[in-house]
Amino acid sequence: MAGLVVAFAPLPVPSIAPQERTFQIDARQYSYSPSELNVNAGDTVTIKLVSNDVVHGLYVDGYDVSVEADPGQAKTLTFVANKPGSFRFRCNVTCGAMHPFMIGRLTVGSNYWLYRSIGLAILAIVGVIVSVKQKA
């Protein structure tokens, strides 16, 4: 029963005021740096894409927004992160043989499933300890 409560009960979530978040992403064959972005729901996200070698793009799945940057140039993309979850961003300009592997991740909101899984793991450990002590 405790496991069900930990897994499915609503977590107390403090309200976080939306803010403006700016990231610079350096793109080079075949990676983004940084490749993971974390924002809160409602934040206005500005991504400055800097291409270091060839023409690169950045397309954010789920938001249908994109930007392209020429070598040595920077372009910006701005959108409101109003959809919670984890979204892939990827290069939308063919930039070479390993182009399909040029991806990153945008996480909007907190990763509550991580906290829930930690709680379930702790409950499982306590359950094993109690079970072993009862047999002894």
MOHUCOR-V698640 format. One record per helix or strand. SS is the DSSP state (hx for helix, st for strand). FROM is the first residue (numbers start at 1). LEN is the number of residues. If there is no record, write none. Layout:
SS;FROM;LEN + SS;FROM;LEN
This chain:
hx;2;7 + st;20;9 + st;31;3 + st;36;4 + st;44;8 + st;56;5 + st;65;5 + st;74;7 + st;85;6 + hx;99;3 + st;103;6 + hx;112;24
